[in-house]
């Protein structure tokens, strides 16, 4: 019987470095799959396939280090602009990922959720996601959150539209609108904001990801392409985060 990842030796940042503070919520922009494949003379989908396996390695590392929420930017609203063959493959990856790894996720007490407009996704993608949510709904360990058909500007616009509707219907008093109230209209309602945002491949932009939620997040960038991202790099990001002092605009 294979032991869960978190039982392996030296897999916990707290134990290795004696530091107490780990981020509760980590958001990750997985960038560089296509470039990884191109460098090897492979089709872009080969990079996405390789990147899928890295997701599970990072999930295991997050479980080991007692991270509470891990949000992956899996498919953006802008990704529909890619070639049809690539879009089709990207939207089959959730089903393939869950087919392979769902038993291990359940064993490790991981709960699966999504943010984004998943109703516009193909039926096979929605079916796989809904099944995984149902199978893990009672787990209370790591919350594994996939951003699927997600775009932050759309999310904010939808929130504004709903707020206007609720004000018109006397369901919301405009004078009671504040940051907390506004946050309740976002996909991430009920979740803490990311403490740490990681982006691979050398790009240093948010790409329409969690624009409201990362207002005070710490950013960590690496030139490494996502398929080459390792557990050691993930833990390096955690260690770097633990050495920072978050002031939230204060002194």
Residue frames as qw, qx, qy, qz and C-alpha x, y, z in Angstrom:
[[0.000, 0.888, 0.459, 0.000, 0.00, 0.00, 0.00],
 [0.429, 0.424, -0.024, 0.797, 1.46, 3.36, -1.04],
 [0.302, -0.535, -0.470, 0.634, 1.74, 5.85, 1.78],
 [0.163, 0.943, 0.284, 0.058, 0.17, 9.31, 1.35],
 [0.511, 0.615, -0.145, 0.583, 2.67, 11.97, 0.35],
 [0.241, -0.819, 0.189, -0.485, 2.48, 13.82, 3.64],
 [0.872, -0.471, 0.133, -0.002, 4.01, 10.86, 5.46],
 [0.808, 0.380, -0.132, 0.430, 7.27, 11.05, 3.57],
 [0.618, -0.479, -0.133, 0.610, 10.39, 12.30, 5.32],
 [0.275, -0.356, 0.120, 0.885, 11.29, 16.00, 5.11],
 [0.136, 0.490, 0.654, 0.560, 8.15, 17.01, 3.23],
 [0.232, -0.865, -0.445, 0.001, 6.99, 19.66, 5.67],
 [0.298, 0.689, -0.120, 0.650, 8.38, 23.20, 5.61],
 [0.507, -0.767, 0.126, -0.372, 7.63, 23.74, 9.30],
 [0.927, -0.331, 0.116, 0.135, 9.62, 20.66, 10.27],
 [0.773, 0.331, 0.021, 0.540, 12.55, 21.51, 8.00],
 [0.299, 0.517, -0.075, 0.799, 12.96, 25.18, 8.82],
 [0.327, -0.380, -0.633, 0.590, 11.18, 25.62, 12.14],
 [0.104, -0.053, -0.079, -0.990, 9.01, 28.44, 10.83],
 [0.225, 0.330, 0.785, -0.474, 5.44, 28.81, 12.00],
 [0.414, 0.583, 0.154, -0.682, 3.74, 30.87, 9.32],
 [0.290, 0.097, 0.802, 0.514, 2.52, 29.25, 6.14],
 [0.317, 0.038, -0.229, -0.920, 0.06, 30.84, 3.72],
 [0.546, 0.211, 0.669, -0.458, -3.53, 29.72, 4.21],
 [0.683, 0.623, 0.350, -0.150, -4.44, 30.23, 0.55],
 [0.312, -0.409, 0.562, 0.648, -2.09, 29.86, -2.42],
 [0.666, 0.661, 0.199, -0.283, -3.12, 30.75, -5.97],
 [0.506, -0.313, 0.617, 0.515, -1.08, 29.49, -8.92],
 [0.589, 0.695, -0.108, -0.398, -0.91, 30.61, -12.55],
 [0.770, -0.125, 0.570, 0.256, 0.44, 27.56, -14.35],
 [0.446, 0.838, -0.121, -0.289, 2.25, 29.09, -17.31],
 [0.022, -0.677, 0.688, 0.263, 4.66, 27.72, -19.87],
 [0.777, 0.067, 0.621, -0.080, 3.19, 24.39, -20.98],
 [0.710, 0.692, 0.128, -0.034, 3.22, 25.32, -24.66],
 [0.192, 0.862, -0.468, 0.040, 6.77, 26.67, -24.58],
 [0.553, -0.420, 0.716, -0.067, 7.94, 23.56, -22.72],
 [0.813, 0.295, 0.501, -0.009, 6.56, 21.39, -25.51],
 [0.536, 0.841, -0.068, -0.013, 7.91, 23.60, -28.30],
 [0.139, -0.789, 0.598, 0.009, 11.44, 23.44, -26.87],
 [0.525, -0.220, 0.822, 0.009, 11.24, 19.66, -27.22],
 [0.208, 0.176, -0.706, -0.654, 9.68, 19.61, -30.67],
 [0.032, 0.323, 0.936, -0.135, 6.39, 18.33, -29.27],
 [0.161, -0.608, -0.502, -0.593, 2.81, 19.49, -29.83],
 [0.178, -0.472, 0.286, -0.815, 1.50, 21.99, -27.28],
 [0.811, -0.368, -0.149, -0.430, -0.88, 19.43, -25.81],
 [0.801, 0.033, -0.495, 0.337, 2.14, 17.40, -24.67],
 [0.172, 0.314, -0.415, 0.836, 3.05, 20.29, -22.40],
 [0.577, -0.364, 0.041, -0.730, -0.46, 20.41, -20.98],
 [0.908, -0.149, -0.379, -0.099, -0.34, 16.66, -20.31],
 [0.605, 0.142, -0.504, 0.600, 2.99, 16.99, -18.52],
 [0.094, -0.371, 0.261, -0.886, 1.69, 19.96, -16.55],
 [0.743, -0.377, -0.256, -0.491, -1.30, 17.96, -15.35],
 [0.836, -0.154, -0.462, 0.253, 0.98, 15.59, -13.45],
 [0.313, 0.244, -0.365, 0.842, 2.77, 18.53, -11.83],
 [0.463, -0.492, -0.073, -0.734, -0.57, 19.72, -10.46],
 [0.868, -0.367, -0.310, -0.124, -0.89, 16.55, -8.42],
 [0.677, 0.061, -0.396, 0.617, 2.67, 16.83, -7.11],
 [0.018, 0.358, -0.197, 0.913, 1.96, 20.37, -5.91],
 [0.678, -0.459, -0.214, -0.533, -1.34, 19.26, -4.37],
 [0.861, -0.221, -0.406, 0.211, 0.53, 16.63, -2.39],
 [0.447, 0.168, -0.321, 0.818, 3.07, 19.21, -1.25],
 [0.290, -0.458, 0.000, -0.840, 0.24, 21.52, -0.19],
 [0.823, -0.412, -0.316, -0.230, -1.33, 18.71, 1.84],
 [0.765, -0.041, -0.400, 0.504, 2.03, 18.00, 3.44],
 [0.280, 0.146, -0.238, 0.918, 2.51, 21.63, 4.42],
 [0.064, -0.562, -0.713, 0.413, -1.03, 22.04, 5.75],
 [0.079, 0.011, -0.247, -0.966, -2.12, 24.63, 3.21],
 [0.381, 0.354, 0.654, -0.549, -5.86, 25.26, 3.56],
 [0.606, 0.696, 0.281, -0.263, -6.75, 26.42, 0.03],
 [0.379, -0.285, 0.599, 0.645, -4.97, 25.88, -3.29],
 [0.538, 0.706, 0.283, -0.365, -6.41, 27.62, -6.36],
 [0.481, -0.099, 0.617, 0.615, -5.17, 26.72, -9.86],
 [0.399, 0.599, -0.091, -0.688, -5.85, 28.91, -12.90],
 [0.594, 0.029, 0.789, 0.154, -6.85, 25.99, -15.12],
 [0.310, 0.430, 0.645, 0.551, -8.84, 27.56, -18.00],
 [0.017, -0.399, -0.182, 0.899, -9.46, 31.26, -18.49],
 [0.489, 0.701, 0.401, -0.331, -12.22, 33.00, -20.41],
 [0.235, 0.786, -0.392, -0.417, -9.49, 34.10, -22.84],
 [0.363, -0.287, 0.863, 0.204, -8.36, 30.51, -23.50],
 [0.654, 0.507, 0.533, -0.180, -11.34, 30.03, -25.83],
 [0.366, 0.848, -0.208, -0.321, -9.32, 32.02, -28.38],
 [0.299, -0.474, 0.791, 0.244, -6.78, 29.22, -28.76],
 [0.382, 0.184, -0.747, -0.511, -6.99, 26.68, -31.63],
 [0.803, -0.193, -0.102, -0.555, -10.01, 24.38, -31.37],
 [0.834, 0.077, -0.537, 0.105, -7.86, 21.27, -30.97],
 [0.307, 0.233, -0.594, 0.706, -6.00, 22.79, -28.01],
 [0.459, -0.264, 0.208, -0.822, -9.20, 24.04, -26.37],
 [0.874, -0.095, -0.326, -0.348, -10.74, 20.60, -26.76],
 [0.701, 0.102, -0.608, 0.359, -7.72, 18.97, -25.10],
 [0.037, 0.292, -0.472, 0.831, -7.61, 21.50, -22.26],
 [0.614, -0.207, 0.125, -0.752, -11.25, 20.83, -21.48],
 [0.900, -0.034, -0.414, -0.136, -10.66, 17.08, -21.42],
 [0.374, 0.389, -0.655, 0.530, -7.82, 17.41, -18.92],
 [0.449, -0.363, 0.434, -0.692, -10.09, 17.81, -15.85],
 [0.938, -0.024, -0.040, -0.344, -11.74, 14.48, -16.65],
 [0.791, 0.320, -0.466, 0.234, -8.37, 12.79, -17.22],
 [0.080, 0.489, -0.574, 0.651, -6.85, 14.33, -14.09],
 [0.615, -0.291, 0.365, -0.635, -9.74, 13.26, -11.89],
 [0.944, 0.106, -0.239, -0.199, -9.87, 9.78, -13.43],
 [0.666, 0.331, -0.541, 0.391, -6.25, 9.23, -12.44],
 [0.247, 0.273, -0.545, 0.753, -5.96, 11.12, -9.18],
 [0.539, -0.497, -0.103, -0.672, -9.40, 11.30, -7.55],
 [0.859, -0.326, -0.393, 0.042, -8.84, 8.19, -5.38],
 [0.595, 0.032, -0.347, 0.724, -5.61, 9.69, -4.02],
 [0.093, -0.418, 0.047, -0.902, -7.29, 13.05, -3.44],
 [0.717, -0.484, -0.260, -0.429, -10.05, 11.34, -1.47],
 [0.829, -0.180, -0.404, 0.342, -7.47, 9.39, 0.54],
 [0.428, 0.076, -0.249, 0.866, -5.72, 12.64, 1.41],
 [0.101, -0.670, -0.589, 0.440, -8.98, 14.29, 2.56],
 [0.113, -0.133, 0.262, 0.949, -8.95, 16.87, -0.27],
 [0.350, 0.660, 0.579, -0.327, -12.17, 18.69, -1.16],
 [0.329, 0.131, 0.523, 0.775, -12.64, 19.86, -4.76],
 [0.206, 0.784, 0.404, -0.425, -14.38, 23.08, -5.77],
 [0.470, 0.347, 0.409, 0.701, -14.39, 25.38, -8.80],
 [0.068, 0.696, 0.193, -0.688, -14.74, 29.06, -9.57],
 [0.029, 0.225, -0.589, -0.776, -15.87, 30.40, -12.92],
 [0.685, 0.256, 0.052, -0.680, -18.82, 29.87, -15.24],
 [0.256, -0.217, 0.931, 0.145, -18.60, 26.09, -15.59],
 [0.612, 0.449, 0.560, -0.332, -22.06, 25.81, -17.15],
 [0.508, 0.758, -0.210, -0.351, -20.55, 26.92, -20.47],
 [0.152, -0.500, 0.838, 0.159, -18.08, 24.02, -20.43],
 [0.546, 0.107, -0.723, -0.409, -18.63, 20.77, -22.39],
 [0.828, -0.359, -0.090, -0.420, -20.86, 18.18, -20.78],
 [0.883, 0.016, -0.398, 0.250, -17.99, 15.72, -20.23],
 [0.300, 0.356, -0.422, 0.778, -16.04, 18.38, -18.31],
 [0.465, -0.428, 0.147, -0.761, -19.03, 19.40, -16.19],
 [0.909, -0.214, -0.274, -0.229, -19.89, 15.78, -15.43],
 [0.737, 0.117, -0.470, 0.472, -16.36, 14.99, -14.24],
 [0.079, 0.373, -0.350, 0.855, -16.20, 18.13, -12.09],
 [0.635, -0.388, 0.006, -0.668, -19.63, 17.63, -10.52],
 [0.914, -0.121, -0.387, -0.004, -18.79, 14.00, -9.76],
 [0.564, 0.190, -0.474, 0.648, -15.53, 14.99, -8.05],
 [0.203, -0.416, 0.235, -0.855, -17.26, 17.69, -6.00],
 [0.805, -0.323, -0.147, -0.476, -19.89, 15.23, -4.86],
 [0.884, -0.021, -0.423, 0.196, -17.36, 12.55, -3.94],
 [0.514, 0.118, -0.403, 0.748, -15.23, 14.97, -1.89],
 [0.221, -0.697, -0.173, -0.660, -17.89, 17.27, -0.41],
 [0.733, -0.657, -0.135, -0.110, -17.51, 15.86, 3.09],
 [0.761, 0.057, -0.219, 0.608, -13.71, 16.09, 3.16],
 [0.251, -0.961, -0.115, 0.009, -12.31, 18.78, 5.43],
 [0.685, -0.312, 0.197, 0.628, -8.64, 18.91, 4.46],
 [0.190, -0.266, 0.348, 0.879, -7.12, 20.95, 1.64],
 [0.511, 0.695, 0.367, -0.349, -9.64, 22.80, -0.53],
 [0.412, -0.088, 0.607, 0.674, -8.48, 22.24, -4.11],
 [0.326, 0.747, 0.315, -0.485, -10.04, 25.01, -6.16],
 [0.478, 0.128, 0.584, 0.643, -9.91, 24.99, -9.97],
 [0.237, 0.612, 0.046, -0.753, -10.60, 28.22, -11.87],
 [0.377, 0.203, 0.814, 0.393, -12.43, 26.97, -14.98],
 [0.134, 0.660, 0.494, 0.549, -13.80, 29.33, -17.61],
 [0.393, -0.756, -0.310, 0.421, -12.76, 32.04, -15.18],
 [0.378, 0.476, 0.070, 0.791, -12.04, 35.70, -15.87],
 [0.283, -0.378, -0.513, 0.717, -11.75, 38.26, -13.10],
 [0.127, 0.071, -0.122, -0.982, -13.18, 41.21, -15.06],
 [0.476, -0.264, -0.654, -0.526, -16.24, 39.14, -15.97],
 [0.466, -0.369, -0.734, 0.328, -16.56, 38.05, -12.33],
 [0.137, -0.284, -0.306, 0.898, -16.51, 41.67, -11.14],
 [0.279, -0.034, -0.350, -0.893, -18.96, 42.82, -13.81],
 [0.503, -0.330, -0.758, -0.251, -21.34, 39.99, -12.89],
 [0.355, -0.372, -0.624, 0.589, -21.09, 41.01, -9.25],
 [0.041, 0.170, 0.049, -0.983, -21.95, 44.62, -10.12],
 [0.400, -0.168, -0.575, -0.693, -24.94, 43.54, -12.22],
 [0.508, -0.388, -0.768, 0.039, -26.27, 41.39, -9.38],
 [0.239, -0.306, -0.444, 0.807, -25.75, 44.17, -6.84],
 [0.208, 0.027, -0.194, -0.958, -27.72, 46.60, -9.04],
 [0.505, -0.264, -0.696, -0.436, -30.50, 44.02, -9.39],
 [0.474, -0.378, -0.716, 0.347, -30.60, 43.38, -5.64],
 [0.075, -0.213, -0.241, 0.944, -30.72, 47.11, -4.91],
 [0.351, -0.074, -0.399, -0.844, -33.59, 47.56, -7.39],
 [0.615, -0.301, -0.683, -0.255, -35.43, 44.63, -5.76],
 [0.441, -0.698, 0.219, -0.520, -34.86, 46.05, -2.26],
 [0.950, -0.164, -0.235, 0.126, -32.74, 43.02, -1.33],
 [0.670, -0.080, -0.152, 0.722, -29.70, 45.22, -0.66],
 [0.103, -0.967, -0.148, 0.178, -29.38, 48.68, 0.82],
 [0.621, 0.651, -0.120, 0.420, -26.76, 50.57, -1.16],
 [0.192, -0.839, 0.337, -0.382, -25.53, 52.24, 2.02],
 [0.824, -0.421, 0.371, -0.073, -24.60, 48.82, 3.41],
 [0.872, 0.446, -0.069, 0.189, -22.33, 48.04, 0.46],
 [0.280, -0.834, 0.467, 0.088, -18.71, 47.67, 1.55],
 [0.250, 0.531, -0.792, -0.171, -15.75, 45.48, 0.65],
 [0.278, -0.064, 0.928, -0.239, -17.08, 42.53, 2.62],
 [0.614, 0.463, 0.427, -0.475, -20.53, 42.83, 1.05],
 [0.514, 0.665, -0.371, -0.394, -19.06, 43.14, -2.43],
 [0.018, 0.427, -0.903, -0.042, -16.86, 40.09, -1.86],
 [0.521, 0.126, 0.769, -0.348, -19.96, 38.02, -1.17],
 [0.681, 0.603, 0.116, -0.400, -21.00, 38.52, -4.80],
 [0.258, 0.650, -0.676, -0.232, -17.77, 37.05, -6.18],
 [0.838, 0.114, -0.515, -0.138, -17.09, 33.42, -7.09],
 [0.477, 0.215, -0.688, 0.502, -14.76, 33.24, -4.10],
 [0.517, -0.552, 0.069, -0.651, -17.46, 34.06, -1.55],
 [0.900, -0.408, 0.029, -0.149, -16.61, 32.26, 1.67],
 [0.874, 0.113, -0.112, 0.459, -12.92, 31.84, 0.83],
 [0.392, -0.768, 0.084, 0.500, -10.05, 33.80, 2.29],
 [0.455, 0.856, -0.210, -0.124, -8.08, 35.90, -0.18],
 [0.892, 0.221, -0.207, 0.336, -4.83, 34.37, -1.47],
 [0.513, -0.795, 0.156, 0.283, -1.86, 35.02, 0.77],
 [0.337, -0.476, 0.625, 0.519, 0.59, 33.97, -1.94],
 [0.753, 0.601, 0.098, -0.249, 0.33, 33.99, -5.72],
 [0.527, -0.354, 0.639, 0.434, 2.82, 31.91, -7.73],
 [0.693, 0.673, 0.017, -0.260, 3.38, 32.31, -11.47],
 [0.733, -0.200, 0.505, 0.411, 5.75, 30.22, -13.55],
 [0.667, 0.509, 0.398, 0.371, 7.49, 30.77, -16.93],
 [0.440, -0.066, 0.060, 0.893, 8.96, 34.21, -16.29],
 [0.075, -0.615, -0.405, -0.672, 5.84, 36.25, -17.04],
 [0.210, -0.213, -0.550, 0.780, 5.02, 38.87, -14.41],
 [0.358, -0.136, -0.163, -0.909, 1.38, 39.72, -14.87],
 [0.450, 0.033, 0.695, -0.560, -1.96, 38.59, -13.44],
 [0.148, -0.015, -0.829, -0.539, -3.67, 37.74, -16.74],
 [0.554, -0.275, -0.243, -0.747, -7.17, 38.56, -15.46],
 [0.651, -0.178, -0.728, 0.118, -6.84, 36.25, -12.45],
 [0.534, -0.597, -0.514, 0.307, -8.37, 37.15, -9.05],
 [0.276, 0.533, -0.017, 0.800, -7.84, 40.89, -9.55],
 [0.461, -0.714, -0.020, -0.526, -9.96, 41.85, -6.53],
 [0.898, -0.424, -0.115, -0.012, -8.75, 39.03, -4.31],
 [0.818, 0.017, -0.118, 0.562, -4.98, 39.51, -4.68],
 [0.018, 0.942, 0.019, 0.335, -4.95, 43.18, -3.63],
 [0.318, -0.801, 0.464, -0.205, -2.61, 42.35, -0.72],
 [0.994, -0.011, 0.074, 0.084, -1.23, 38.98, -1.81],
 [0.335, -0.664, 0.558, 0.369, 2.49, 38.30, -1.91],
 [0.794, 0.560, -0.135, -0.196, 3.73, 37.45, -5.42],
 [0.555, -0.470, 0.639, 0.250, 6.38, 34.86, -6.27],
 [0.701, 0.645, -0.147, -0.267, 7.64, 34.53, -9.84],
 [0.618, -0.364, 0.629, 0.299, 9.96, 31.99, -11.42],
 [0.334, 0.547, -0.517, -0.567, 11.37, 31.56, -14.93],
 [0.213, -0.079, 0.972, 0.050, 10.80, 27.81, -14.70],
 [0.493, -0.042, -0.510, -0.704, 8.12, 26.50, -17.07],
 [0.723, -0.290, 0.234, -0.582, 5.21, 24.81, -15.35],
 [0.959, 0.063, -0.258, -0.098, 6.03, 21.21, -16.44],
 [0.615, 0.309, -0.517, 0.509, 9.46, 21.63, -14.81],
 [0.348, -0.622, 0.264, -0.650, 8.07, 23.11, -11.58],
 [0.575, 0.032, -0.789, 0.212, 9.07, 20.91, -8.67],
 [0.619, -0.667, -0.412, 0.033, 8.13, 20.31, -5.05],
 [0.597, -0.248, -0.148, 0.748, 11.46, 21.92, -4.08],
 [0.111, 0.294, 0.203, 0.927, 10.46, 25.09, -5.95],
 [0.451, -0.649, -0.454, -0.412, 7.05, 25.09, -4.29],
 [0.682, -0.585, -0.316, 0.306, 8.65, 24.84, -0.87],
 [0.453, 0.015, 0.004, 0.891, 11.16, 27.54, -1.83],
 [0.140, -0.530, -0.309, -0.777, 8.20, 29.82, -2.54],
 [0.627, -0.661, -0.401, -0.095, 6.73, 28.94, 0.88],
 [0.672, -0.336, -0.201, 0.629, 10.03, 29.68, 2.60],
 [0.246, 0.237, 0.135, 0.930, 10.37, 33.01, 0.79],
 [0.360, -0.649, -0.388, -0.546, 6.82, 33.91, 1.82],
 [0.699, -0.587, -0.369, 0.173, 7.59, 33.11, 5.44],
 [0.564, -0.165, -0.093, 0.804, 10.52, 35.52, 5.40],
 [0.052, 0.472, 0.267, 0.839, 8.40, 38.43, 4.22],
 [0.042, -0.348, -0.587, 0.730, 6.65, 40.90, 6.49],
 [0.009, 0.567, 0.654, 0.501, 3.10, 41.73, 5.38],
 [0.110, -0.165, -0.334, 0.922, 2.05, 45.25, 6.37],
 [0.107, 0.653, 0.740, 0.117, -1.26, 45.67, 4.48],
 [0.128, 0.788, 0.213, 0.563, -0.52, 49.34, 3.92],
 [0.523, -0.852, -0.032, -0.019, 0.61, 49.95, 7.50],
 [0.240, 0.767, -0.535, 0.259, 4.09, 50.26, 8.99]]
